[in-house]
């Protein structure tokens, strides 16, 4: 099209516009005055509706066809104005030690967070429809009974106070074994093996000779009878010191005949843990031939981390679960806390005592333990209400009408479902305990605050859309 044609087109359009405007004024009255306030607010730039880091100097659309959101030099006054708050400065949104006296953005395009004179935390606003969409749930801070459970693992061991060793006090030879396998159950007084010992035979003969001589010299002088009596008593004491029972000594005196072998019996009811006795082998004095353990009560040696050992006390109830019996629970109590700490694992050993009448708990089994500590009543909130951010612990207090306040708290005892709040909350206040936009990671608080802080940039008044 030529330049002259363009000029005639523009003139014609202006004429038609003037005529049309005059006709509209006669038919409907004058046009409304333009909104001067809206025209006066010129956007600084436009940001991506889903990604604050993406901006544009002119209006644009994202890949889904959504308009970029205008960001103005100053936010409009809220519908329900709150008392003005003095801003001290602006801090880095990711917690870095960087502040600014004026609003600014970081390298990722995120706005610096204002720090107010009456506190770092500001009241955050969320529209009711977004609260429902995010699935925000709240719970009240109430006084409840807290009992922390310390979880640990351990291995089953025999009770050291119920271990017995079978050893000889004289030399001999094992002629016959009555208990010949490790792990065999025995009862108190049950024969273990028969032993032949020349020394034992000689001691029996000495005792019988002295006793017979004492009877033959009954009519002799007193010093002779006293000497024979002392010799018989010394021979009898020697047999007692070798571990010969009173029943066997009585049988020896009654029969008046030397027994060639001695029957060695079990000192307790239990299980044979070790056996070195072999039929026909020579047994030396002091050599342990059997080790017997009474497993009617066993120990579980638990490994407790250093930070939990201060909560463990003697007599506390303990529940054990074993892989061998997943449907059963075993009840025991803390019997002893060992005084030494393992320098490598940073754990302390705790001895837990369990009754074992059925023999289900076997040495070297692996056990999962739950140790119940002391319970006390305290102001508490659910675990999910606490947002961890480095050294800070924050809860979001529901102030009602879509207002939430991030409030630092000081925590105490941690129970199974709740945690004690020492400072920062009052009884009856509601806190946020669940929202699907929170993740279980170090960035929980940052994500929450970024989501809540969005109203400062949104064009809507006082609420998120």
Buried (B, 14 or more C-beta within 10 A) or exposed (E): EEEEEEEEEEEEEEEEEEEEEEEEEEEEEEEEEEEEEEEEEEBEEBBBBEEBEBBEEEEEEBEEEEEBBBBEEEBEEEEEEEEEEEBBEBBBBBEEEEEEEEEEBBEEEBBBBBBEEEEEBBEBBBBEEBBEEBEBBBBEBEEBEBEBBBEBBBBBBBBEEBBBEBBBEBBBBBBBBBBBEEEEEBEEEBBBBBBBBEBBBEBBEBBBBBBEBBEEBEEEEEEBBEBBBEBBBEBBEBBEEBBBBEEBBEEBEEEEEBBEBBBBBBBBBBBBBBBEBEEEEEBEEEBBBBBBBBBBBBBBBBBBEEEBBEBBEEEBEBBBBBEEEEEEEBEBBBBEBEEEBEEEEEBBBBBBBBEBEEEBBBBEBEBBBBBBBEEEEBBBBBEBBBBBBEEEBBBBBBBEEBEBBBBBBEBBBBBEEBBBBEEBBEEEBBBBBBBEBBEEEEBBBBBBBBBBBBBBBBEEEBBBE
